[in-house]
Amino acid sequence: MTEEVSTYYFYVLLCADGTFYGGYSPDVHARVAAHNAGQGAKYTKSRLPVKLLYFEQFDNKHDALSAEWHFKHQPRAQKEEFLRAHGIAW
């Protein structure tokens, strides 16, 4: 019997080249560790190390994926505005 996950996270990473990466995971800290071990997304593998800038908790996968999608489909300036609005400096 598999345990159902009830919490998901949308997160934003700062890559070593200064770019942002948005993702989702049921365990954000394990996912960041996986990225830094080269086991994360293809995008981050060539941009290590990554630093966790922001994460937000959701009650379901759909909402976390939606937050990720909206972040990824914004221009850089809007991503920076989003982070500043949440008190994040990088």
Secondary structure, 3 states (H helix, E strand, C coil): CCCCCCCEEEEEEEECCCCEEEEEECCHHHHHHHHHCCCCCHHHHCCCCEEEEEEEEECCHHHHHHHHHHHHCCCHHHHHHHHHHCCCCC
